[in-house]
Amino acid sequence: MIIEKTKSAVDGNVKVEAESWQALADAIIIQAVKDYRNRARMMKRIRGRLKRNKEMTPSELACQAQRLQQYKEKQDAAGNFFFSRWFSVLSDLDGYDLLDRLQKEVM
């Protein structure tokens, strides 16, 4: 009787632990997607500002161009995450497909 209770308690803990790890993995991927979308939105705003540069001084233009470059670099790194081994450990999703969908969505 005690062995059966112990076994069921251990099995229950393993199940809860597995669900917790999966929830964490899902949260990491969801946050990466949100970050990708937010950076894409910011890049679009900065590009718009650069096109309407009538009110900006040369130093403001340079600052906006530098910010855009920084966002591009971070976006490239985020794209690499979706292709990484770490992503494939966290999820069964196809990282290439996910990134393709995100790129189409933000355009």
Residue, then its C-alpha position, 0 to 999 in steps of 0.5 A: m500500500i505504501i509503495e503504491k502511494t509513493k509510486s503514484a506520488v512520484d509519477g504525479n510529480v514527474k508529470v507536474e515537472a514535465e508540464s512546468w518545463q513545457a510551460l517555461a519552454d512555451a513562454i520563452i518562444i512566445q516572448a521571442v515572437k513578441d520581441y521580434r514583432n516589437r522590434a519590427r514595429m520599431m524598425k518600421r517607425i524609424r524608417g518612417r521618421l527617416k523618410r520624413n526627415k524634414e524636421m530632423t537635424p543631421s545629428e538626429l538623422a544619424c541617431q535614428a540611423q544608428r538605432l535602426q542598425q541596432y534593431k536590425e542586428k537584434q532582429d538578425a540575432a532573433g532570427n538565428f534563435f528560430f534556427s538554433r538547436w536551442f529552439s528545436v530543444l524547446s519546441d517541435l515547431d519548424g523555426y524556418d516556417l515560424l520566422d517566415r510567417l513572422q516576416k510576412e506578418v510584419m511587412 
